[in-house]
Amino acid sequence: MKLFKKTVSLLLAAAVALGGMTVSFAETEIIDSAEKSDTAVVIETGEDESEDSTPESGVDLSDTTYTPEDISTYTKWDGKTKFAAGTNYYIDSKVKVKSSFTLPEGSRLIVCGGAQLLIYSDGKLNVRGNLVVEPKGSLTVSGKVNLYEGGGIECYGTFSATKSTVINIMSEFVVRHSAKAVFSGNVNIYKTGMFLNYGQTTLTANSVTKITGEWQTAADGRLYCRGYYAVTINGRSTQAGYFSLGGELVNSGVFVFESTVRYFKTKTARFAVSKSSRLIDYRNGTDTTAGNIGGKTDVGAKGIDVSYAQGAIDWAEVKQAGIQFAMIRASRGAVGSKPMAKDTTFDYNITEASKNGIKVGVYHYLYATTVAEAKKEAQFFLKTISGYKIDYPVVLDVEEQYQANLGKTKITNIVKAFLDEISAAGYYAMLYSNKAWLTNYLDMSKLSGYDVWLAQWNEVPTYNGEFGMWQYSAKGIVSGINGYVDLNLSYKDYTKIIKEGGYNMVAAAA
C-alpha cells in the first residue's frame, strides 16, 4: 500500500556517559592509538509501475547461507587505488585504508575469507554499491563508513568498530547468522536505513546508537546492548531473538517485543520512554523482567498486508513466523487505459493463507473520481471476493493525491458510496488510509459508521480518531516473504465480531 510518509530528522541528544559498566569482552583495539516532512507523496499507477522510488540495495534480506562468489573476473584492490564505476573488487589479504574512497553504485567489494579490511581513524569508505564480508573475513573500522541508499553491507564474518568510529546507515546493513559484529562508536540508522541482525551483535559501553529508521533482530539473532540505544520518534526497533540490555535504552518511537524474544535486563540497565512512545508486545502473558517501562503498550493480533508486489509467498513459513492475520489485495480500479483488474496473486494468497490457518481480510485499491465509478469498483471487488471465507474486514484503500484534489465533500461521497455498497452486500466494511487523509481530505463525521485501518509507519500514532488496526511499518521482515512487507496490529477480535454479527457470509454464532 502507498501512503504519505512523515519523517522527522530528529537525532537525540549527544551520548550519555555510562559509568561503572562491566562487560565480558575486551574493547577492540586496533589500527591507530589515536537529517520533518509531510509532503512526500508516492502514487501507485498500476501493476506494472515501480512500487517505490527508493533505490534497491540488491541485498537479500532473508537469512541465507553464504555461497562463495566467482571472483575470477573481479579486480584485486590494494586500498590505495580509486574504485572505478562498473568494476567489481576483492581483497584476499590485509588491506589498510587511510584516506577516502567511494565504492560506486553497481560495484561490489568482496572481503574474502582470511582477509582483513582495516579502515584507519583518518580513513573513510562511502558504500554506494555492495560490500560483502565472507565467513572468516573481517572488516574493522576506526574511521567512518557511510552506507548510502542503493548500497548494501552483508557481513558473514566479523565486523568491528572502535570508539572513534562513525557508521551512518541509509540502506540495508545485514549481519548474517554466522557473523559477529561489535560496535564501540557511533551508529546512526537514518529513515531509509535498516540494520538487520540474524547473528550476534554487541553494542559496547562506548557505543551510541540512534535509530530513525529500522533495527530488527531476528528470532535466531542475539543483541547485547551495553551502551546508549535510542529509538527516535520516527524509528522502530524489533527484538525477536535474545536481547540483553545492560546499558540505557531510550524509546521515543516504536519498540516491538516479538513472541519469540528472550529478554534480559541487568539491575543497572535503564529502559526509558517518552509519554507518546509505543511498545508493541506480542509476548504471551506478563513478562516481569520488562519492568515498568511506561509509554503506551499495544497488545493485539499481528498481521501483514500483501499484494502481487510480494511475489510468491510461502504461507506455511509465514504462519510459523507468528503471523495471525493477513490483509490481501483482491483488486484495483480502472486507471488510465487499464480496466479494473483482480490482483494477479489474490487467488493463490487467500487460498494458501487460509489453508495454513491464517485469518484473512481483503482490500481494494480505489481509483474512482465519481460516485458512479466508486459503485462500479465496489461491485467488481465484491465479484472478485465472492466464494471465499473472509475472517477480517473488507477494506477500501484510498490514497491517490488526484483524488484528494477533488475536495473533501466529493471524495468523502465517493468513499462513502463504495463502503455503503460493501456493507449493503453483508460484508464488514472498513476504510484504510493515513493520518493526512483522515484529518485533511475526508469528512470522517460522514464515515463514522466504518472502522478505520490507520497507516502511520514507524511513528507512534498521532491520529486523534478511533482506529481498529494500525499499519506500523512498511519494512517488516517475515519468513516466507522475500523482501519487505507491511506489518499491522489489530486491536479488535475481528474474527469474533464478524462471526457474531453474521458478516462476510459467515453464519452468526448460535
JOJOSUL-V654918 format. One record per residue. N is the residue number from 1. SS is DSSP state (H for helix, E for strand, - for the rest). Layout:
<<N:SS> <N:SS>>
This chain:
<<1:-> <2:-> <3:-> <4:-> <5:-> <6:-> <7:E> <8:-> <9:-> <10:-> <11:-> <12:-> <13:-> <14:-> <15:-> <16:-> <17:-> <18:-> <19:-> <20:-> <21:-> <22:-> <23:-> <24:-> <25:-> <26:-> <27:-> <28:-> <29:-> <30:-> <31:-> <32:-> <33:-> <34:-> <35:-> <36:-> <37:E> <38:-> <39:-> <40:-> <41:-> <42:-> <43:-> <44:-> <45:-> <46:-> <47:-> <48:-> <49:-> <50:-> <51:-> <52:-> <53:-> <54:-> <55:-> <56:-> <57:-> <58:-> <59:-> <60:-> <61:-> <62:-> <63:-> <64:-> <65:-> <66:-> <67:-> <68:-> <69:-> <70:-> <71:-> <72:-> <73:-> <74:-> <75:E> <76:E> <77:-> <78:-> <79:-> <80:-> <81:-> <82:-> <83:-> <84:-> <85:-> <86:-> <87:-> <88:-> <89:E> <90:E> <91:E> <92:-> <93:-> <94:E> <95:E> <96:E> <97:E> <98:-> <99:-> <100:E> <101:E> <102:E> <103:E> <104:-> <105:-> <106:-> <107:-> <108:E> <109:E> <110:E> <111:E> <112:-> <113:-> <114:-> <115:-> <116:E> <117:E> <118:E> <119:E> <120:-> <121:-> <122:-> <123:-> <124:E> <125:E> <126:E> <127:E> <128:-> <129:-> <130:E> <131:E> <132:E> <133:E> <134:-> <135:-> <136:-> <137:-> <138:E> <139:E> <140:E> <141:E> <142:-> <143:-> <144:E> <145:E> <146:E> <147:E> <148:-> <149:-> <150:-> <151:-> <152:E> <153:E> <154:E> <155:E> <156:-> <157:-> <158:E> <159:E> <160:E> <161:E> <162:-> <163:-> <164:-> <165:-> <166:E> <167:E> <168:E> <169:E> <170:-> <171:-> <172:E> <173:E> <174:E> <175:E> <176:-> <177:-> <178:-> <179:-> <180:E> <181:E> <182:E> <183:E> <184:-> <185:-> <186:E> <187:E> <188:E> <189:E> <190:-> <191:-> <192:-> <193:-> <194:E> <195:E> <196:E> <197:E> <198:-> <199:-> <200:E> <201:E> <202:E> <203:E> <204:-> <205:-> <206:-> <207:-> <208:E> <209:E> <210:E> <211:E> <212:-> <213:-> <214:E> <215:E> <216:E> <217:E> <218:-> <219:-> <220:-> <221:-> <222:E> <223:E> <224:E> <225:E> <226:-> <227:-> <228:E> <229:E> <230:E> <231:E> <232:-> <233:-> <234:-> <235:-> <236:E> <237:E> <238:E> <239:E> <240:-> <241:-> <242:E> <243:E> <244:E> <245:E> <246:-> <247:-> <248:E> <249:E> <250:E> <251:E> <252:-> <253:-> <254:E> <255:E> <256:E> <257:E> <258:-> <259:-> <260:-> <261:-> <262:E> <263:E> <264:E> <265:E> <266:-> <267:-> <268:-> <269:-> <270:E> <271:E> <272:E> <273:E> <274:-> <275:-> <276:-> <277:-> <278:E> <279:E> <280:E> <281:E> <282:-> <283:-> <284:-> <285:-> <286:-> <287:-> <288:-> <289:-> <290:-> <291:-> <292:-> <293:-> <294:-> <295:-> <296:E> <297:E> <298:E> <299:-> <300:-> <301:E> <302:E> <303:E> <304:E> <305:E> <306:E> <307:-> <308:H> <309:H> <310:H> <311:-> <312:-> <313:-> <314:-> <315:H> <316:H> <317:H> <318:H> <319:H> <320:H> <321:-> <322:-> <323:-> <324:-> <325:E> <326:E> <327:E> <328:E> <329:E> <330:E> <331:E> <332:E> <333:-> <334:-> <335:E> <336:-> <337:-> <338:E> <339:-> <340:-> <341:E> <342:E> <343:-> <344:-> <345:-> <346:H> <347:H> <348:H> <349:H> <350:H> <351:H> <352:H> <353:H> <354:H> <355:H> <356:-> <357:-> <358:-> <359:E> <360:E> <361:E> <362:E> <363:E> <364:E> <365:E> <366:-> <367:-> <368:-> <369:-> <370:-> <371:H> <372:H> <373:H> <374:H> <375:H> <376:H> <377:H> <378:H> <379:H> <380:H> <381:H> <382:H> <383:H> <384:H> <385:H> <386:-> <387:-> <388:-> <389:-> <390:-> <391:-> <392:-> <393:-> <394:E> <395:E> <396:E> <397:E> <398:-> <399:-> <400:-> <401:H> <402:H> <403:H> <404:H> <405:-> <406:-> <407:-> <408:H> <409:H> <410:H> <411:H> <412:H> <413:H> <414:H> <415:H> <416:H> <417:H> <418:H> <419:H> <420:H> <421:H> <422:H> <423:H> <424:H> <425:-> <426:-> <427:-> <428:-> <429:E> <430:E> <431:E> <432:E> <433:E> <434:E> <435:H> <436:H> <437:H> <438:H> <439:H> <440:H> <441:H> <442:-> <443:-> <444:H> <445:H> <446:H> <447:-> <448:-> <449:-> <450:-> <451:E> <452:E> <453:E> <454:E> <455:E> <456:-> <457:-> <458:-> <459:-> <460:-> <461:-> <462:-> <463:-> <464:-> <465:-> <466:-> <467:-> <468:-> <469:E> <470:E> <471:E> <472:E> <473:E> <474:E> <475:E> <476:E> <477:-> <478:-> <479:-> <480:-> <481:-> <482:-> <483:-> <484:-> <485:E> <486:E> <487:E> <488:E> <489:E> <490:E> <491:-> <492:-> <493:-> <494:H> <495:H> <496:H> <497:H> <498:H> <499:H> <500:H> <501:H> <502:-> <503:-> <504:-> <505:-> <506:-> <507:-> <508:-> <509:-> <510:->>
